Amino acid sequence: MSELIFPKNYDPKLSLRDTQRAIKLIKDTFQKELARELNLDRVTAPIIVKQGSGINDDLSGVERKVSFTMKEVEGTAEIVQSLAKWKRMALYRYGYGSGEGIYTDMNAIRRDDKADNTHSIFVDQWDWEKVIEASDRTIDYLKETVRGIIRALARTKAKLSEHYPVLTGEMAEEVFFITSQELEDMYPDKTDKEREDLITKEHGIVFIMQIGGALKSGKPHDSRAPDYDDWALNGDILVWNNVLDRSLEISSMGIRVDAAAMDRQLNIANANERRAFPYHKMILDGTLPLTIGGGIGQSRLCMLLLEKAHVGEVQTSVWPVEMIEACKAHNITLL
């Protein structure tokens, strides 16, 4: 069990029943606002994919996927870790054009994720993806997309406050943009997480850009798979969490790799065996459209807006017994 944070004198502002009602309000509102900002259609999505297709997200490359054989289908199936690659394939298959996109409820199992205030082996996100032009593959386009997500979040927060005025926490609406190298230059003696906390506490909402490649220190700010985000055109949205007195990552997103970026990053990551997968071939030969996309944590967003101390207060998952008991002793009820 990872180290837990227990806010002093923590007292949930909503009952269990009101929490469930408020979760629905947040999810119903935010997905509509997000779709309006980014011009997205809702689609259905898989929870399992075939092993060897190259579609499942490899995350940092070391996580063990949950897999199983099937009675009537040859091969092995895997429970998704995210839909970063599947969405781009879906845009191609469904015939979406420039400026059009999709979003979906993504449910995944990440068996090797730690268990703490903000992490669970069960992951629920709004996964979204949008077709763009080659001329859109710019930092300015990336920044404007981030601002659109934050506008959707602000409208969701406003509606939630109307229904539940007891939720008095405030949230910044202006985004501070900074690259991971600029952040390392500001705090060279701090860890990655310490840097995130310092910059987010100062600005409220931060988008840390260009994650995945090595910095001057020789290490990346954080690990990223080499085959979906372009490491020069991606980033994380972080929001200051007053309850935990920490930054909270609510989204990882970016402009996706084109053929050149895919080629470059597969070489850097020593992952050239992936070139044989159908998904990777379709990027390298230009079959798949150019896209931008990301994932926005549903439970993390609910946790933030409902001023909860633990993600288990807004999602049902499996937790260590000692965590359940420790949380109960500090007035934190895990679902």
C-alpha positions as CSV (number, residue, x, y, z in Angstrom):
1,M,0.0,0.0,0.0
2,S,1.4,3.4,-1.0
3,E,1.6,6.3,1.4
4,L,-1.8,7.8,2.0
5,I,-2.7,11.5,2.7
6,F,-5.3,12.0,5.5
7,P,-6.5,15.7,5.5
8,K,-6.8,17.0,9.0
9,N,-10.4,17.1,10.3
10,Y,-11.7,15.7,7.0
11,D,-15.5,15.9,6.8
12,P,-17.1,15.0,3.5
13,K,-19.5,17.7,2.4
14,L,-22.0,15.3,0.7
15,S,-23.7,12.1,1.9
16,L,-23.1,8.9,0.1
17,R,-26.5,9.3,-1.8
18,D,-25.8,12.9,-2.7
19,T,-22.4,12.0,-3.8
20,Q,-23.8,9.5,-6.3
21,R,-26.3,12.1,-7.6
22,A,-23.5,14.6,-7.9
23,I,-21.3,12.2,-9.8
24,K,-24.1,11.7,-12.4
25,L,-24.5,15.5,-12.7
26,I,-20.8,16.0,-13.3
27,K,-20.5,13.2,-15.9
28,D,-23.7,14.2,-17.7
29,T,-22.6,17.9,-17.8
30,F,-18.9,17.6,-18.6
31,Q,-19.2,15.2,-21.5
32,K,-21.8,17.5,-23.1
33,E,-19.6,20.5,-22.6
34,L,-16.5,18.7,-23.9
35,A,-18.3,17.5,-27.0
36,R,-19.5,21.0,-27.7
37,E,-16.1,22.6,-27.3
38,L,-14.2,20.1,-29.4
39,N,-16.9,19.0,-31.8
40,L,-17.1,15.4,-30.7
41,D,-19.6,12.5,-31.2
42,R,-20.1,9.9,-28.5
43,V,-19.2,6.3,-29.6
44,T,-19.1,2.9,-28.0
45,A,-15.7,1.4,-27.3
46,P,-14.1,-1.9,-26.4
47,I,-12.9,-3.1,-23.0
48,I,-11.0,-6.0,-24.7
49,V,-8.8,-6.2,-27.8
50,K,-6.8,-9.0,-29.5
51,Q,-3.2,-9.5,-28.3
52,G,-0.7,-8.7,-31.0
53,S,-2.8,-6.1,-32.8
54,G,-0.7,-3.2,-31.5
55,I,-3.8,-1.4,-30.4
56,N,-3.6,-1.8,-26.7
57,D,-1.7,1.0,-24.9
58,D,1.7,-0.1,-23.6
59,L,1.8,2.9,-21.2
60,S,5.4,3.1,-20.0
61,G,6.1,-0.4,-21.4
62,V,6.5,-2.3,-18.1
63,E,2.9,-2.7,-16.9
64,R,1.4,-6.2,-17.1
65,K,-1.8,-6.4,-19.1
66,V,-4.7,-8.6,-17.9
67,S,-5.1,-11.3,-20.6
68,F,-7.1,-14.4,-21.1
69,T,-7.9,-17.0,-23.8
70,M,-11.4,-17.4,-25.2
71,K,-13.7,-20.4,-25.9
72,E,-14.7,-19.7,-29.5
73,V,-12.1,-17.2,-30.6
74,E,-8.5,-18.1,-31.4
75,G,-5.7,-16.2,-29.8
76,T,-5.5,-14.2,-26.6
77,A,-7.6,-11.2,-25.5
78,E,-6.3,-8.3,-23.4
79,I,-8.3,-5.9,-21.2
80,V,-7.4,-2.4,-22.4
81,Q,-5.1,-0.1,-20.5
82,S,-6.3,2.9,-22.5
83,L,-7.8,3.6,-25.9
84,A,-5.1,5.9,-27.2
85,K,-4.6,3.9,-30.4
86,W,-8.1,2.4,-30.9
87,K,-9.6,5.9,-31.2
88,R,-7.4,6.8,-34.1
89,M,-8.3,3.6,-35.9
90,A,-12.0,4.3,-35.2
91,L,-11.8,7.8,-36.8
92,Y,-10.5,6.1,-39.9
93,R,-13.0,3.3,-40.0
94,Y,-16.0,5.6,-39.3
95,G,-15.0,8.1,-41.9
96,Y,-14.5,11.3,-39.8
97,G,-13.1,14.3,-41.4
98,S,-10.9,17.3,-40.4
99,G,-12.2,19.1,-37.3
100,E,-14.5,16.2,-36.3
101,G,-13.9,13.8,-33.5
102,I,-15.2,11.2,-31.0
103,Y,-15.3,10.6,-27.3
104,T,-16.2,7.5,-25.3
105,D,-16.4,6.1,-21.8
106,M,-13.1,4.2,-21.4
107,N,-13.0,1.6,-18.6
108,A,-9.7,-0.2,-18.1
109,I,-7.7,-2.3,-15.6
110,R,-4.2,-1.4,-14.8
111,R,-3.1,-4.2,-12.5
112,D,0.2,-2.7,-11.6
113,D,-1.0,0.8,-10.7
114,K,-0.3,1.8,-7.1
115,A,-3.2,2.3,-4.7
116,D,-3.3,5.7,-3.0
117,N,-5.5,8.8,-2.7
118,T,-5.6,9.3,-6.5
119,H,-4.8,5.9,-8.1
120,S,-6.8,2.7,-8.5
121,I,-6.3,-0.4,-10.6
122,F,-9.7,0.5,-12.2
123,V,-9.4,3.4,-14.6
124,D,-12.3,5.4,-16.0
125,Q,-11.8,8.2,-18.5
126,W,-13.4,10.2,-21.2
127,D,-11.2,9.2,-24.0
128,W,-11.4,11.5,-27.0
129,E,-9.8,11.9,-30.4
130,K,-10.2,14.4,-33.2
131,V,-9.0,14.6,-36.9
132,I,-6.7,17.5,-37.7
133,E,-4.7,18.9,-40.6
134,A,-1.0,18.9,-40.9
135,S,-1.1,22.6,-40.4
136,D,-2.7,22.1,-37.0
137,R,0.3,20.2,-35.6
138,T,1.5,23.2,-33.6
139,I,1.9,24.3,-30.0
140,D,-0.7,27.0,-30.6
141,Y,-3.3,24.5,-31.7
142,L,-2.5,22.3,-28.7
143,K,-2.8,25.2,-26.3
144,E,-6.2,26.3,-27.7
145,T,-7.5,22.7,-27.3
146,V,-6.4,22.7,-23.7
147,R,-8.2,26.0,-23.1
148,G,-11.4,24.4,-24.6
149,I,-11.2,21.5,-22.1
150,I,-10.8,24.0,-19.2
151,R,-13.8,26.0,-20.4
152,A,-15.9,22.8,-20.3
153,L,-14.6,22.1,-16.8
154,A,-15.5,25.6,-15.6
155,R,-19.0,25.4,-16.9
156,T,-19.4,22.0,-15.2
157,K,-18.1,23.4,-11.9
158,A,-20.6,26.3,-12.2
159,K,-23.5,24.0,-12.7
160,L,-22.4,21.8,-9.8
161,S,-22.2,24.8,-7.5
162,E,-25.7,25.8,-8.3
163,H,-27.0,22.4,-7.2
164,Y,-24.7,21.9,-4.3
165,P,-23.7,25.3,-2.8
166,V,-22.0,23.5,0.1
167,L,-19.2,22.8,-2.3
168,T,-17.4,26.1,-1.9
169,G,-14.0,25.2,-3.3
170,E,-12.8,27.6,-6.1
171,M,-11.0,26.7,-9.2
172,A,-8.7,28.7,-11.5
173,E,-9.9,29.1,-15.1
174,E,-6.7,30.5,-16.7
175,V,-4.2,27.9,-17.8
176,F,-0.4,28.4,-17.2
177,F,1.7,26.8,-20.0
178,I,5.2,25.6,-19.4
179,T,7.5,23.0,-21.0
180,S,9.0,20.1,-18.9
181,Q,12.4,21.5,-19.6
182,E,11.5,25.0,-18.5
183,L,10.1,23.4,-15.3
184,E,13.3,21.5,-14.7
185,D,15.3,24.7,-15.2
186,M,13.2,26.4,-12.6
187,Y,13.6,23.7,-10.0
188,P,16.7,21.7,-10.9
189,D,17.1,20.2,-7.4
190,K,13.4,19.0,-7.1
191,T,11.8,15.7,-8.2
192,D,9.3,15.7,-11.0
193,K,6.4,15.5,-8.6
194,E,7.8,18.3,-6.4
195,R,8.1,20.5,-9.5
196,E,4.5,19.8,-10.4
197,D,3.3,20.7,-7.0
198,L,5.2,23.9,-6.8
199,I,4.1,25.2,-10.2
200,T,0.5,24.1,-9.8
201,K,0.1,25.6,-6.4
202,E,1.3,29.0,-7.8
203,H,-0.9,29.0,-10.9
204,G,-4.0,26.8,-10.1
205,I,-4.2,25.1,-13.5
206,V,-1.0,24.1,-15.4
207,F,-0.3,22.4,-18.7
208,I,3.1,20.9,-18.7
209,M,4.2,20.3,-22.3
210,Q,6.7,18.1,-24.1
211,I,6.7,15.0,-22.0
212,G,8.5,11.8,-23.0
213,G,11.9,12.9,-24.3
214,A,15.0,13.2,-22.2
215,L,15.7,16.5,-20.5
216,K,19.0,18.2,-19.9
217,S,19.3,16.0,-16.7
218,G,19.2,13.0,-19.0
219,K,15.8,11.8,-17.8
220,P,12.3,12.5,-19.1
221,H,9.9,14.4,-16.9
222,D,7.7,11.3,-17.1
223,S,7.6,8.2,-19.3
224,R,5.4,8.1,-22.4
225,A,4.8,5.4,-25.0
226,P,6.6,6.2,-28.2
227,D,3.7,5.4,-30.6
228,Y,0.8,7.7,-29.8
229,D,1.7,11.2,-28.6
230,D,4.3,13.3,-30.4
231,W,6.6,14.1,-27.4
232,A,7.2,17.6,-28.8
233,L,3.4,18.3,-29.0
234,N,1.9,16.8,-25.8
235,G,1.4,17.4,-22.2
236,D,-0.5,16.9,-18.9
237,I,-3.2,19.1,-17.4
238,L,-2.7,19.6,-13.6
239,V,-5.1,21.2,-11.2
240,W,-4.4,22.3,-7.6
241,N,-6.3,20.1,-5.1
242,N,-7.0,22.0,-2.0
243,V,-8.2,19.0,0.0
244,L,-5.0,17.0,-0.5
245,D,-2.7,20.1,-0.8
246,R,-1.2,18.6,-3.9
247,S,-1.4,18.9,-7.7
248,L,-3.8,16.5,-9.4
249,E,-3.3,15.3,-13.0
250,I,-6.7,15.1,-14.7
251,S,-5.6,14.6,-18.3
252,S,-2.8,13.4,-20.4
253,M,-3.1,14.4,-24.0
254,G,-1.4,15.6,-27.2
255,I,-1.1,15.8,-30.9
256,R,-0.5,12.3,-32.1
257,V,2.5,11.0,-33.9
258,D,2.8,11.4,-37.7
259,A,5.0,9.0,-39.7
260,A,8.2,11.1,-39.0
261,A,7.5,11.3,-35.2
262,M,6.6,7.6,-35.0
263,D,9.8,6.7,-36.8
264,R,11.9,8.9,-34.6
265,Q,10.4,7.9,-31.3
266,L,10.4,4.1,-32.0
267,N,14.1,4.4,-32.6
268,I,14.7,6.4,-29.4
269,A,12.6,3.9,-27.3
270,N,14.3,0.9,-29.0
271,A,10.8,-0.4,-29.9
272,N,11.3,-1.0,-33.6
273,E,9.6,-4.4,-33.4
274,R,6.3,-2.5,-33.2
275,R,6.7,-1.5,-36.8
276,A,5.2,-4.9,-37.8
277,F,1.9,-4.2,-36.0
278,P,-1.1,-3.2,-38.3
279,Y,-1.7,0.0,-36.3
280,H,1.9,1.1,-36.7
281,K,2.1,0.3,-40.3
282,M,-1.0,2.4,-41.0
283,I,0.7,5.4,-39.4
284,L,4.0,4.9,-41.1
285,D,2.4,4.6,-44.5
286,G,0.0,7.6,-44.0
287,T,-3.2,5.6,-44.0
288,L,-4.5,6.8,-40.6
289,P,-5.6,10.4,-40.2
290,L,-3.6,13.0,-38.3
291,T,-5.2,13.5,-34.9
292,I,-5.1,15.1,-31.5
293,G,-6.5,13.3,-28.5
294,G,-6.3,12.4,-24.8
295,G,-7.9,11.0,-21.7
296,I,-9.7,12.9,-19.0
297,G,-10.1,11.0,-15.7
298,Q,-13.7,10.7,-14.7
299,S,-13.2,9.7,-11.1
300,R,-10.4,12.2,-10.6
301,L,-12.5,15.0,-11.9
302,C,-15.4,13.9,-9.6
303,M,-13.0,13.7,-6.7
304,L,-11.7,17.2,-7.4
305,L,-15.1,18.9,-7.9
306,L,-16.8,17.1,-5.0
307,E,-13.8,17.9,-2.7
308,K,-13.1,14.3,-1.8
309,A,-9.9,13.0,-0.1
310,H,-9.7,9.7,-1.9
311,V,-10.7,8.5,-5.4
312,G,-12.4,5.5,-3.8
313,E,-15.1,7.9,-2.5
314,V,-16.3,8.3,-6.1
315,Q,-15.6,5.0,-7.7
316,T,-16.0,1.3,-6.8
317,S,-12.8,-0.7,-6.9
318,V,-10.7,-3.2,-5.0
319,W,-8.5,-1.8,-2.2
320,P,-6.1,-3.3,0.4
321,V,-7.8,-4.2,3.6
322,E,-5.4,-2.0,5.6
323,M,-6.3,1.0,3.3
324,I,-10.0,0.5,3.9
325,E,-9.5,0.5,7.7
326,A,-7.1,3.4,7.7
327,C,-9.4,5.5,5.6
328,K,-12.4,4.6,7.8
329,A,-10.5,5.8,10.9
330,H,-10.0,9.2,9.2
331,N,-13.7,9.6,8.1
332,I,-13.0,8.5,4.5
333,T,-15.6,5.9,3.2
334,L,-14.4,3.9,0.3
335,L,-17.2,2.7,-2.0
